[in-house]
Amino acid sequence: MGTYRFFIEGTLYWENRVVYTGKLEWGGKGQDSIPVKVQRFHSSQTNEYMITDLKACHIKN
């Protein structure tokens, strides 16, 4: 039980880094949609949006 943060990191062509973060409440009921924030580092115009629309959910068994 509690609040947890998750981080998903991707690297595009070894130079452009993208990090997605979010928080979820563990315990209680599941979450159909968890807000995800994106942060880009060293983005070039060519590959900036290669990874998009990341979605997260918490499915309770």
PDBQT receptor file of N, H, CA, C and O in Angstrom, charges set to zero:
ATOM      1  N   MET A   1       0.840  -1.174   0.000  1.00  0.00    +0.000 N 
ATOM      2  CA  MET A   1       0.000   0.000   0.000  1.00  0.00    +0.000 C 
ATOM      3  C   MET A   1       0.886   1.239   0.000  1.00  0.00    +0.000 C 
ATOM      4  O   MET A   1       1.956   1.251   0.609  1.00  0.00    +0.000 OA
ATOM      5  N   GLY A   2       0.440   2.256  -0.674  1.00  0.00    +0.000 N 
ATOM      6  H   GLY A   2      -0.429   2.247  -1.168  1.00  0.00    +0.000 HD
ATOM      7  CA  GLY A   2       1.172   3.503  -0.679  1.00  0.00    +0.000 C 
ATOM      8  C   GLY A   2       1.261   4.089  -2.075  1.00  0.00    +0.000 C 
ATOM      9  O   GLY A   2       0.706   3.551  -3.033  1.00  0.00    +0.000 OA
ATOM     10  N   THR A   3       1.971   5.201  -2.168  1.00  0.00    +0.000 N 
ATOM     11  H   THR A   3       2.422   5.638  -1.390  1.00  0.00    +0.000 HD
ATOM     12  CA  THR A   3       2.174   5.900  -3.435  1.00  0.00    +0.000 C 
ATOM     13  C   THR A   3       3.538   5.518  -3.997  1.00  0.00    +0.000 C 
ATOM     14  O   THR A   3       4.545   5.566  -3.291  1.00  0.00    +0.000 OA
ATOM     15  N   TYR A   4       3.562   5.142  -5.264  1.00  0.00    +0.000 N 
ATOM     16  H   TYR A   4       2.743   5.103  -5.837  1.00  0.00    +0.000 HD
ATOM     17  CA  TYR A   4       4.806   4.736  -5.928  1.00  0.00    +0.000 C 
ATOM     18  C   TYR A   4       5.014   5.566  -7.184  1.00  0.00    +0.000 C 
ATOM     19  O   TYR A   4       4.059   5.929  -7.870  1.00  0.00    +0.000 OA
ATOM     20  N   ARG A   5       6.270   5.860  -7.475  1.00  0.00    +0.000 N 
ATOM     21  H   ARG A   5       7.046   5.566  -6.918  1.00  0.00    +0.000 HD
ATOM     22  CA  ARG A   5       6.635   6.571  -8.706  1.00  0.00    +0.000 C 
ATOM     23  C   ARG A   5       7.286   5.574  -9.650  1.00  0.00    +0.000 C 
ATOM     24  O   ARG A   5       7.996   4.665  -9.220  1.00  0.00    +0.000 OA
ATOM     25  N   PHE A   6       7.036   5.754 -10.940  1.00  0.00    +0.000 N 
ATOM     26  H   PHE A   6       6.459   6.492 -11.290  1.00  0.00    +0.000 HD
ATOM     27  CA  PHE A   6       7.724   4.921 -11.922  1.00  0.00    +0.000 C 
ATOM     28  C   PHE A   6       8.427   5.815 -12.925  1.00  0.00    +0.000 C 
ATOM     29  O   PHE A   6       8.009   6.944 -13.182  1.00  0.00    +0.000 OA
ATOM     30  N   PHE A   7       9.503   5.286 -13.484  1.00  0.00    +0.000 N 
ATOM     31  H   PHE A   7       9.843   4.369 -13.275  1.00  0.00    +0.000 HD
ATOM     32  CA  PHE A   7      10.323   5.987 -14.467  1.00  0.00    +0.000 C 
ATOM     33  C   PHE A   7      10.576   5.043 -15.633  1.00  0.00    +0.000 C 
ATOM     34  O   PHE A   7      10.938   3.884 -15.433  1.00  0.00    +0.000 OA
ATOM     35  N   ILE A   8      10.389   5.533 -16.832  1.00  0.00    +0.000 N 
ATOM     36  H   ILE A   8      10.095   6.475 -16.994  1.00  0.00    +0.000 HD
ATOM     37  CA  ILE A   8      10.692   4.770 -18.038  1.00  0.00    +0.000 C 
ATOM     38  C   ILE A   8      11.602   5.651 -18.877  1.00  0.00    +0.000 C 
ATOM     39  O   ILE A   8      11.240   6.773 -19.233  1.00  0.00    +0.000 OA
ATOM     40  N   GLU A   9      12.783   5.138 -19.190  1.00  0.00    +0.000 N 
ATOM     41  H   GLU A   9      13.076   4.227 -18.901  1.00  0.00    +0.000 HD
ATOM     42  CA  GLU A   9      13.770   5.923 -19.936  1.00  0.00    +0.000 C 
ATOM     43  C   GLU A   9      14.024   5.274 -21.288  1.00  0.00    +0.000 C 
ATOM     44  O   GLU A   9      14.141   4.053 -21.395  1.00  0.00    +0.000 OA
ATOM     45  N   GLY A  10      14.106   6.100 -22.305  1.00  0.00    +0.000 N 
ATOM     46  H   GLY A  10      14.011   7.092 -22.218  1.00  0.00    +0.000 HD
ATOM     47  CA  GLY A  10      14.423   5.623 -23.644  1.00  0.00    +0.000 C 
ATOM     48  C   GLY A  10      15.527   6.471 -24.249  1.00  0.00    +0.000 C 
ATOM     49  O   GLY A  10      15.650   7.655 -23.936  1.00  0.00    +0.000 OA
ATOM     50  N   THR A  11      16.320   5.877 -25.103  1.00  0.00    +0.000 N 
ATOM     51  H   THR A  11      16.221   4.915 -25.357  1.00  0.00    +0.000 HD
ATOM     52  CA  THR A  11      17.379   6.590 -25.803  1.00  0.00    +0.000 C 
ATOM     53  C   THR A  11      17.150   6.417 -27.303  1.00  0.00    +0.000 C 
ATOM     54  O   THR A  11      16.961   5.300 -27.784  1.00  0.00    +0.000 OA
ATOM     55  N   LEU A  12      17.169   7.503 -28.019  1.00  0.00    +0.000 N 
ATOM     56  H   LEU A  12      17.323   8.410 -27.628  1.00  0.00    +0.000 HD
ATOM     57  CA  LEU A  12      16.937   7.491 -29.458  1.00  0.00    +0.000 C 
ATOM     58  C   LEU A  12      18.247   7.764 -30.184  1.00  0.00    +0.000 C 
ATOM     59  O   LEU A  12      18.786   8.868 -30.111  1.00  0.00    +0.000 OA
ATOM     60  N   TYR A  13      18.741   6.789 -30.862  1.00  0.00    +0.000 N 
ATOM     61  H   TYR A  13      18.304   5.892 -30.922  1.00  0.00    +0.000 HD
ATOM     62  CA  TYR A  13      19.977   6.917 -31.638  1.00  0.00    +0.000 C 
ATOM     63  C   TYR A  13      21.157   7.393 -30.797  1.00  0.00    +0.000 C 
ATOM     64  O   TYR A  13      21.985   8.167 -31.277  1.00  0.00    +0.000 OA
ATOM     65  N   TRP A  14      21.242   6.944 -29.561  1.00  0.00    +0.000 N 
ATOM     66  H   TRP A  14      20.569   6.315 -29.171  1.00  0.00    +0.000 HD
ATOM     67  CA  TRP A  14      22.376   7.188 -28.660  1.00  0.00    +0.000 C 
ATOM     68  C   TRP A  14      22.636   8.656 -28.357  1.00  0.00    +0.000 C 
ATOM     69  O   TRP A  14      23.685   8.979 -27.800  1.00  0.00    +0.000 OA
ATOM     70  N   GLU A  15      21.731   9.548 -28.698  1.00  0.00    +0.000 N 
ATOM     71  H   GLU A  15      20.878   9.286 -29.150  1.00  0.00    +0.000 HD
ATOM     72  CA  GLU A  15      21.983  10.957 -28.408  1.00  0.00    +0.000 C 
ATOM     73  C   GLU A  15      20.785  11.658 -27.795  1.00  0.00    +0.000 C 
ATOM     74  O   GLU A  15      20.968  12.589 -27.010  1.00  0.00    +0.000 OA
ATOM     75  N   ASN A  16      19.589  11.258 -28.115  1.00  0.00    +0.000 N 
ATOM     76  H   ASN A  16      19.440  10.502 -28.752  1.00  0.00    +0.000 HD
ATOM     77  CA  ASN A  16      18.386  11.899 -27.593  1.00  0.00    +0.000 C 
ATOM     78  C   ASN A  16      17.778  11.012 -26.520  1.00  0.00    +0.000 C 
ATOM     79  O   ASN A  16      17.453   9.852 -26.774  1.00  0.00    +0.000 OA
ATOM     80  N   ARG A  17      17.625  11.561 -25.318  1.00  0.00    +0.000 N 
ATOM     81  H   ARG A  17      17.889  12.503 -25.112  1.00  0.00    +0.000 HD
ATOM     82  CA  ARG A  17      17.097  10.779 -24.203  1.00  0.00    +0.000 C 
ATOM     83  C   ARG A  17      15.708  11.292 -23.846  1.00  0.00    +0.000 C 
ATOM     84  O   ARG A  17      15.465  12.498 -23.873  1.00  0.00    +0.000 OA
ATOM     85  N   VAL A  18      14.800  10.388 -23.514  1.00  0.00    +0.000 N 
ATOM     86  H   VAL A  18      14.997   9.408 -23.492  1.00  0.00    +0.000 HD
ATOM     87  CA  VAL A  18      13.454  10.754 -23.089  1.00  0.00    +0.000 C 
ATOM     88  C   VAL A  18      13.139   9.975 -21.811  1.00  0.00    +0.000 C 
ATOM     89  O   VAL A  18      13.441   8.786 -21.714  1.00  0.00    +0.000 OA
ATOM     90  N   VAL A  19      12.526  10.655 -20.827  1.00  0.00    +0.000 N 
ATOM     91  H   VAL A  19      12.280  11.621 -20.906  1.00  0.00    +0.000 HD
ATOM     92  CA  VAL A  19      12.158  10.025 -19.564  1.00  0.00    +0.000 C 
ATOM     93  C   VAL A  19      10.676  10.293 -19.305  1.00  0.00    +0.000 C 
ATOM     94  O   VAL A  19      10.222  11.437 -19.341  1.00  0.00    +0.000 OA
ATOM     95  N   TYR A  20       9.935   9.219 -19.045  1.00  0.00    +0.000 N 
ATOM     96  H   TYR A  20      10.304   8.290 -19.016  1.00  0.00    +0.000 HD
ATOM     97  CA  TYR A  20       8.527   9.324 -18.677  1.00  0.00    +0.000 C 
ATOM     98  C   TYR A  20       8.405   9.001 -17.197  1.00  0.00    +0.000 C 
ATOM     99  O   TYR A  20       9.038   8.062 -16.715  1.00  0.00    +0.000 OA
ATOM    100  N   THR A  21       7.591   9.774 -16.463  1.00  0.00    +0.000 N 
ATOM    101  H   THR A  21       7.077  10.537 -16.854  1.00  0.00    +0.000 HD
ATOM    102  CA  THR A  21       7.398   9.533 -15.039  1.00  0.00    +0.000 C 
ATOM    103  C   THR A  21       5.909   9.576 -14.702  1.00  0.00    +0.000 C 
ATOM    104  O   THR A  21       5.114  10.206 -15.400  1.00  0.00    +0.000 OA
ATOM    105  N   GLY A  22       5.559   8.904 -13.638  1.00  0.00    +0.000 N 
ATOM    106  H   GLY A  22       6.204   8.393 -13.071  1.00  0.00    +0.000 HD
ATOM    107  CA  GLY A  22       4.181   8.926 -13.165  1.00  0.00    +0.000 C 
ATOM    108  C   GLY A  22       4.098   8.401 -11.744  1.00  0.00    +0.000 C 
ATOM    109  O   GLY A  22       5.058   7.838 -11.218  1.00  0.00    +0.000 OA
ATOM    110  N   LYS A  23       2.935   8.591 -11.127  1.00  0.00    +0.000 N 
ATOM    111  H   LYS A  23       2.155   9.048 -11.555  1.00  0.00    +0.000 HD
ATOM    112  CA  LYS A  23       2.698   8.109  -9.765  1.00  0.00    +0.000 C 
ATOM    113  C   LYS A  23       1.457   7.242  -9.771  1.00  0.00    +0.000 C 
ATOM    114  O   LYS A  23       0.492   7.516 -10.484  1.00  0.00    +0.000 OA
ATOM    115  N   LEU A  24       1.495   6.185  -8.964  1.00  0.00    +0.000 N 
ATOM    116  H   LEU A  24       2.279   5.962  -8.385  1.00  0.00    +0.000 HD
ATOM    117  CA  LEU A  24       0.312   5.357  -8.826  1.00  0.00    +0.000 C 
ATOM    118  C   LEU A  24       0.086   5.010  -7.365  1.00  0.00    +0.000 C 
ATOM    119  O   LEU A  24       1.022   4.948  -6.569  1.00  0.00    +0.000 OA
ATOM    120  N   GLU A  25      -1.170   4.787  -7.035  1.00  0.00    +0.000 N 
ATOM    121  H   GLU A  25      -1.931   4.838  -7.682  1.00  0.00    +0.000 HD
ATOM    122  CA  GLU A  25      -1.565   4.401  -5.679  1.00  0.00    +0.000 C 
ATOM    123  C   GLU A  25      -1.708   2.885  -5.642  1.00  0.00    +0.000 C 
ATOM    124  O   GLU A  25      -2.597   2.327  -6.286  1.00  0.00    +0.000 OA
ATOM    125  N   TRP A  26      -0.844   2.223  -4.898  1.00  0.00    +0.000 N 
ATOM    126  H   TRP A  26      -0.122   2.676  -4.375  1.00  0.00    +0.000 HD
ATOM    127  CA  TRP A  26      -0.898   0.767  -4.788  1.00  0.00    +0.000 C 
ATOM    128  C   TRP A  26      -1.834   0.398  -3.637  1.00  0.00    +0.000 C 
ATOM    129  O   TRP A  26      -1.777   0.996  -2.563  1.00  0.00    +0.000 OA
ATOM    130  N   GLY A  27      -2.676  -0.572  -3.870  1.00  0.00    +0.000 N 
ATOM    131  H   GLY A  27      -2.722  -1.058  -4.743  1.00  0.00    +0.000 HD
ATOM    132  CA  GLY A  27      -3.702  -0.910  -2.905  1.00  0.00    +0.000 C 
ATOM    133  C   GLY A  27      -5.009  -0.294  -3.386  1.00  0.00    +0.000 C 
ATOM    134  O   GLY A  27      -5.027   0.412  -4.394  1.00  0.00    +0.000 OA
ATOM    135  N   GLY A  28      -6.064  -0.545  -2.699  1.00  0.00    +0.000 N 
ATOM    136  H   GLY A  28      -6.049  -1.119  -1.880  1.00  0.00    +0.000 HD
ATOM    137  CA  GLY A  28      -7.339   0.020  -3.131  1.00  0.00    +0.000 C 
ATOM    138  C   GLY A  28      -7.717  -0.497  -4.508  1.00  0.00    +0.000 C 
ATOM    139  O   GLY A  28      -7.379  -1.627  -4.862  1.00  0.00    +0.000 OA
ATOM    140  N   LYS A  29      -8.412   0.317  -5.284  1.00  0.00    +0.000 N 
ATOM    141  H   LYS A  29      -8.686   1.235  -4.997  1.00  0.00    +0.000 HD
ATOM    142  CA  LYS A  29      -8.821  -0.126  -6.616  1.00  0.00    +0.000 C 
ATOM    143  C   LYS A  29      -7.767   0.257  -7.650  1.00  0.00    +0.000 C 
ATOM    144  O   LYS A  29      -6.921   1.112  -7.388  1.00  0.00    +0.000 OA
ATOM    145  N   GLY A  30      -7.815  -0.365  -8.809  1.00  0.00    +0.000 N 
ATOM    146  H   GLY A  30      -8.503  -1.059  -9.022  1.00  0.00    +0.000 HD
ATOM    147  CA  GLY A  30      -6.877  -0.068  -9.889  1.00  0.00    +0.000 C 
ATOM    148  C   GLY A  30      -7.148   1.296 -10.504  1.00  0.00    +0.000 C 
ATOM    149  O   GLY A  30      -8.156   1.934 -10.200  1.00  0.00    +0.000 OA
ATOM    150  N   GLN A  31      -6.251   1.738 -11.365  1.00  0.00    +0.000 N 
ATOM    151  H   GLN A  31      -5.432   1.220 -11.612  1.00  0.00    +0.000 HD
ATOM    152  CA  GLN A  31      -6.387   3.006 -12.060  1.00  0.00    +0.000 C 
ATOM    153  C   GLN A  31      -6.388   2.734 -13.558  1.00  0.00    +0.000 C 
ATOM    154  O   GLN A  31      -5.435   2.167 -14.093  1.00  0.00    +0.000 OA
ATOM    155  N   ASP A  32      -7.461   3.139 -14.235  1.00  0.00    +0.000 N 
ATOM    156  H   ASP A  32      -8.235   3.600 -13.801  1.00  0.00    +0.000 HD
ATOM    157  CA  ASP A  32      -7.555   2.943 -15.680  1.00  0.00    +0.000 C 
ATOM    158  C   ASP A  32      -6.560   3.802 -16.439  1.00  0.00    +0.000 C 
ATOM    159  O   ASP A  32      -6.057   3.405 -17.490  1.00  0.00    +0.000 OA
ATOM    160  N   SER A  33      -6.279   4.978 -15.904  1.00  0.00    +0.000 N 
ATOM    161  H   SER A  33      -6.688   5.301 -15.050  1.00  0.00    +0.000 HD
ATOM    162  CA  SER A  33      -5.363   5.898 -16.585  1.00  0.00    +0.000 C 
ATOM    163  C   SER A  33      -4.522   6.633 -15.556  1.00  0.00    +0.000 C 
ATOM    164  O   SER A  33      -5.055   7.286 -14.659  1.00  0.00    +0.000 OA
ATOM    165  N   ILE A  34      -3.210   6.527 -15.688  1.00  0.00    +0.000 N 
ATOM    166  H   ILE A  34      -2.776   5.996 -16.417  1.00  0.00    +0.000 HD
ATOM    167  CA  ILE A  34      -2.274   7.214 -14.795  1.00  0.00    +0.000 C 
ATOM    168  C   ILE A  34      -1.613   8.326 -15.597  1.00  0.00    +0.000 C 
ATOM    169  O   ILE A  34      -1.019   8.056 -16.641  1.00  0.00    +0.000 OA
ATOM    170  N   PRO A  35      -1.701   9.572 -15.133  1.00  0.00    +0.000 N 
ATOM    171  CA  PRO A  35      -1.040  10.669 -15.862  1.00  0.00    +0.000 C 
ATOM    172  C   PRO A  35       0.462  10.418 -15.965  1.00  0.00    +0.000 C 
ATOM    173  O   PRO A  35       1.107  10.047 -14.985  1.00  0.00    +0.000 OA
ATOM    174  N   VAL A  36       1.010  10.625 -17.163  1.00  0.00    +0.000 N 
ATOM    175  H   VAL A  36       0.485  10.927 -17.959  1.00  0.00    +0.000 HD
ATOM    176  CA  VAL A  36       2.429  10.413 -17.431  1.00  0.00    +0.000 C 
ATOM    177  C   VAL A  36       3.030  11.724 -17.932  1.00  0.00    +0.000 C 
ATOM    178  O   VAL A  36       2.505  12.345 -18.857  1.00  0.00    +0.000 OA
ATOM    179  N   LYS A  37       4.138  12.139 -17.312  1.00  0.00    +0.000 N 
ATOM    180  H   LYS A  37       4.565  11.635 -16.561  1.00  0.00    +0.000 HD
ATOM    181  CA  LYS A  37       4.857  13.343 -17.748  1.00  0.00    +0.000 C 
ATOM    182  C   LYS A  37       6.051  12.926 -18.585  1.00  0.00    +0.000 C 
ATOM    183  O   LYS A  37       6.651  11.878 -18.347  1.00  0.00    +0.000 OA
ATOM    184  N   VAL A  38       6.393  13.746 -19.561  1.00  0.00    +0.000 N 
ATOM    185  H   VAL A  38       5.906  14.598 -19.754  1.00  0.00    +0.000 HD
ATOM    186  CA  VAL A  38       7.537  13.456 -20.427  1.00  0.00    +0.000 C 
ATOM    187  C   VAL A  38       8.582  14.563 -20.273  1.00  0.00    +0.000 C 
ATOM    188  O   VAL A  38       8.247  15.742 -20.151  1.00  0.00    +0.000 OA
ATOM    189  N   GLN A  39       9.846  14.159 -20.282  1.00  0.00    +0.000 N 
ATOM    190  H   GLN A  39      10.117  13.202 -20.381  1.00  0.00    +0.000 HD
ATOM    191  CA  GLN A  39      10.966  15.091 -20.231  1.00  0.00    +0.000 C 
ATOM    192  C   GLN A  39      11.971  14.665 -21.292  1.00  0.00    +0.000 C 
ATOM    193  O   GLN A  39      12.397  13.510 -21.315  1.00  0.00    +0.000 OA
ATOM    194  N   ARG A  40      12.349  15.578 -22.161  1.00  0.00    +0.000 N 
ATOM    195  H   ARG A  40      12.004  16.516 -22.142  1.00  0.00    +0.000 HD
ATOM    196  CA  ARG A  40      13.274  15.266 -23.248  1.00  0.00    +0.000 C 
ATOM    197  C   ARG A  40      14.615  15.956 -23.008  1.00  0.00    +0.000 C 
ATOM    198  O   ARG A  40      14.668  17.086 -22.522  1.00  0.00    +0.000 OA
ATOM    199  N   PHE A  41      15.700  15.255 -23.356  1.00  0.00    +0.000 N 
ATOM    200  H   PHE A  41      15.657  14.337 -23.751  1.00  0.00    +0.000 HD
ATOM    201  CA  PHE A  41      17.055  15.780 -23.178  1.00  0.00    +0.000 C 
ATOM    202  C   PHE A  41      17.793  15.688 -24.512  1.00  0.00    +0.000 C 
ATOM    203  O   PHE A  41      17.726  14.661 -25.188  1.00  0.00    +0.000 OA
ATOM    204  N   HIS A  42      18.476  16.727 -24.884  1.00  0.00    +0.000 N 
ATOM    205  H   HIS A  42      18.530  17.561 -24.335  1.00  0.00    +0.000 HD
ATOM    206  CA  HIS A  42      19.292  16.755 -26.101  1.00  0.00    +0.000 C 
ATOM    207  C   HIS A  42      18.480  16.381 -27.334  1.00  0.00    +0.000 C 
ATOM    208  O   HIS A  42      18.960  15.660 -28.209  1.00  0.00    +0.000 OA
ATOM    209  N   SER A  43      17.258  16.872 -27.397  1.00  0.00    +0.000 N 
ATOM    210  H   SER A  43      16.869  17.458 -26.687  1.00  0.00    +0.000 HD
ATOM    211  CA  SER A  43      16.383  16.516 -28.512  1.00  0.00    +0.000 C 
ATOM    212  C   SER A  43      16.862  17.162 -29.804  1.00  0.00    +0.000 C 
ATOM    213  O   SER A  43      17.226  18.337 -29.839  1.00  0.00    +0.000 OA
ATOM    214  N   SER A  44      16.852  16.375 -30.845  1.00  0.00    +0.000 N 
ATOM    215  H   SER A  44      16.557  15.420 -30.817  1.00  0.00    +0.000 HD
ATOM    216  CA  SER A  44      17.077  16.926 -32.179  1.00  0.00    +0.000 C 
ATOM    217  C   SER A  44      15.739  16.881 -32.894  1.00  0.00    +0.000 C 
ATOM    218  O   SER A  44      14.892  16.047 -32.573  1.00  0.00    +0.000 OA
ATOM    219  N   GLN A  45      15.546  17.742 -33.830  1.00  0.00    +0.000 N 
ATOM    220  H   GLN A  45      16.234  18.419 -34.091  1.00  0.00    +0.000 HD
ATOM    221  CA  GLN A  45      14.281  17.806 -34.556  1.00  0.00    +0.000 C 
ATOM    222  C   GLN A  45      13.971  16.496 -35.261  1.00  0.00    +0.000 C 
ATOM    223  O   GLN A  45      12.802  16.144 -35.419  1.00  0.00    +0.000 OA
ATOM    224  N   THR A  46      14.993  15.772 -35.686  1.00  0.00    +0.000 N 
ATOM    225  H   THR A  46      15.942  16.058 -35.558  1.00  0.00    +0.000 HD
ATOM    226  CA  THR A  46      14.794  14.562 -36.477  1.00  0.00    +0.000 C 
ATOM    227  C   THR A  46      14.104  13.454 -35.706  1.00  0.00    +0.000 C 
ATOM    228  O   THR A  46      13.174  12.836 -36.224  1.00  0.00    +0.000 OA
ATOM    229  N   ASN A  47      14.537  13.185 -34.476  1.00  0.00    +0.000 N 
ATOM    230  H   ASN A  47      15.293  13.687 -34.056  1.00  0.00    +0.000 HD
ATOM    231  CA  ASN A  47      14.039  12.026 -33.727  1.00  0.00    +0.000 C 
ATOM    232  C   ASN A  47      13.258  12.393 -32.473  1.00  0.00    +0.000 C 
ATOM    233  O   ASN A  47      12.963  11.518 -31.659  1.00  0.00    +0.000 OA
ATOM    234  N   GLU A  48      12.923  13.641 -32.302  1.00  0.00    +0.000 N 
ATOM    235  H   GLU A  48      13.162  14.352 -32.964  1.00  0.00    +0.000 HD
ATOM    236  CA  GLU A  48      12.347  14.110 -31.046  1.00  0.00    +0.000 C 
ATOM    237  C   GLU A  48      11.070  13.370 -30.656  1.00  0.00    +0.000 C 
ATOM    238  O   GLU A  48      10.864  13.101 -29.472  1.00  0.00    +0.000 OA
ATOM    239  N   TYR A  49      10.224  13.038 -31.599  1.00  0.00    +0.000 N 
ATOM    240  H   TYR A  49      10.392  13.256 -32.560  1.00  0.00    +0.000 HD
ATOM    241  CA  TYR A  49       8.928  12.430 -31.270  1.00  0.00    +0.000 C 
ATOM    242  C   TYR A  49       8.828  10.985 -31.741  1.00  0.00    +0.000 C 
ATOM    243  O   TYR A  49       7.753  10.533 -32.136  1.00  0.00    +0.000 OA
ATOM    244  N   MET A  50       9.937  10.260 -31.702  1.00  0.00    +0.000 N 
ATOM    245  H   MET A  50      10.810  10.627 -31.381  1.00  0.00    +0.000 HD
ATOM    246  CA  MET A  50       9.934   8.860 -32.098  1.00  0.00    +0.000 C 
ATOM    247  C   MET A  50       9.161   7.997 -31.103  1.00  0.00    +0.000 C 
ATOM    248  O   MET A  50       8.508   7.032 -31.500  1.00  0.00    +0.000 OA
ATOM    249  N   ILE A  51       9.227   8.330 -29.827  1.00  0.00    +0.000 N 
ATOM    250  H   ILE A  51       9.758   9.114 -29.504  1.00  0.00    +0.000 HD
ATOM    251  CA  ILE A  51       8.445   7.645 -28.798  1.00  0.00    +0.000 C 
ATOM    252  C   ILE A  51       7.388   8.631 -28.330  1.00  0.00    +0.000 C 
ATOM    253  O   ILE A  51       7.718   9.687 -27.789  1.00  0.00    +0.000 OA
ATOM    254  N   THR A  52       6.108   8.293 -28.534  1.00  0.00    +0.000 N 
ATOM    255  H   THR A  52       5.840   7.435 -28.973  1.00  0.00    +0.000 HD
ATOM    256  CA  THR A  52       5.026   9.200 -28.156  1.00  0.00    +0.000 C 
ATOM    257  C   THR A  52       3.871   8.421 -27.536  1.00  0.00    +0.000 C 
ATOM    258  O   THR A  52       3.821   7.192 -27.598  1.00  0.00    +0.000 OA
ATOM    259  N   ASP A  53       2.977   9.142 -26.958  1.00  0.00    +0.000 N 
ATOM    260  H   ASP A  53       3.018  10.140 -26.908  1.00  0.00    +0.000 HD
ATOM    261  CA  ASP A  53       1.714   8.603 -26.440  1.00  0.00    +0.000 C 
ATOM    262  C   ASP A  53       1.878   7.415 -25.498  1.00  0.00    +0.000 C 
ATOM    263  O   ASP A  53       1.145   6.431 -25.605  1.00  0.00    +0.000 OA
ATOM    264  N   LEU A  54       2.825   7.499 -24.586  1.00  0.00    +0.000 N 
ATOM    265  H   LEU A  54       3.421   8.298 -24.499  1.00  0.00    +0.000 HD
ATOM    266  CA  LEU A  54       2.990   6.441 -23.594  1.00  0.00    +0.000 C 
ATOM    267  C   LEU A  54       1.815   6.496 -22.629  1.00  0.00    +0.000 C 
ATOM    268  O   LEU A  54       1.454   7.569 -22.144  1.00  0.00    +0.000 OA
ATOM    269  N   LYS A  55       1.223   5.352 -22.351  1.00  0.00    +0.000 N 
ATOM    270  H   LYS A  55       1.516   4.480 -22.744  1.00  0.00    +0.000 HD
ATOM    271  CA  LYS A  55       0.077   5.272 -21.436  1.00  0.00    +0.000 C 
ATOM    272  C   LYS A  55       0.397   4.272 -20.340  1.00  0.00    +0.000 C 
ATOM    273  O   LYS A  55       1.101   3.289 -20.569  1.00  0.00    +0.000 OA
ATOM    274  N   ALA A  56      -0.124   4.529 -19.150  1.00  0.00    +0.000 N 
ATOM    275  H   ALA A  56      -0.696   5.327 -18.964  1.00  0.00    +0.000 HD
ATOM    276  CA  ALA A  56       0.086   3.637 -18.016  1.00  0.00    +0.000 C 
ATOM    277  C   ALA A  56      -1.228   3.403 -17.305  1.00  0.00    +0.000 C 
ATOM    278  O   ALA A  56      -2.084   4.285 -17.240  1.00  0.00    +0.000 OA
ATOM    279  N   CYS A  57      -1.378   2.193 -16.768  1.00  0.00    +0.000 N 
ATOM    280  H   CYS A  57      -0.683   1.476 -16.821  1.00  0.00    +0.000 HD
ATOM    281  CA  CYS A  57      -2.554   1.869 -15.967  1.00  0.00    +0.000 C 
ATOM    282  C   CYS A  57      -2.151   0.871 -14.888  1.00  0.00    +0.000 C 
ATOM    283  O   CYS A  57      -1.139   0.181 -15.013  1.00  0.00    +0.000 OA
ATOM    284  N   HIS A  58      -2.942   0.801 -13.843  1.00  0.00    +0.000 N 
ATOM    285  H   HIS A  58      -3.765   1.361 -13.741  1.00  0.00    +0.000 HD
ATOM    286  CA  HIS A  58      -2.709  -0.139 -12.742  1.00  0.00    +0.000 C 
ATOM    287  C   HIS A  58      -3.903  -1.083 -12.736  1.00  0.00    +0.000 C 
ATOM    288  O   HIS A  58      -5.022  -0.675 -12.427  1.00  0.00    +0.000 OA
ATOM    289  N   ILE A  59      -3.666  -2.330 -13.073  1.00  0.00    +0.000 N 
ATOM    290  H   ILE A  59      -2.757  -2.662 -13.324  1.00  0.00    +0.000 HD
ATOM    291  CA  ILE A  59      -4.729  -3.330 -13.136  1.00  0.00    +0.000 C 
ATOM    292  C   ILE A  59      -4.695  -4.153 -11.856  1.00  0.00    +0.000 C 
ATOM    293  O   ILE A  59      -3.698  -4.809 -11.551  1.00  0.00    +0.000 OA
ATOM    294  N   LYS A  60      -5.773  -4.113 -11.127  1.00  0.00    +0.000 N 
ATOM    295  H   LYS A  60      -6.582  -3.580 -11.375  1.00  0.00    +0.000 HD
ATOM    296  CA  LYS A  60      -5.842  -4.878  -9.881  1.00  0.00    +0.000 C 
ATOM    297  C   LYS A  60      -6.377  -6.265 -10.184  1.00  0.00    +0.000 C 
ATOM    298  O   LYS A  60      -7.390  -6.413 -10.867  1.00  0.00    +0.000 OA
ATOM    299  N   ASN A  61      -5.697  -7.278  -9.677  1.00  0.00    +0.000 N 
ATOM    300  H   ASN A  61      -4.873  -7.159  -9.122  1.00  0.00    +0.000 HD
ATOM    301  CA  ASN A  61      -6.140  -8.668  -9.878  1.00  0.00    +0.000 C 
ATOM    302  C   ASN A  61      -7.250  -9.024  -8.942  1.00  0.00    +0.000 C 
ATOM    303  O   ASN A  61      -7.745 -10.151  -8.971  1.00  0.00    +0.000 OA
TER     304      ASN A  61
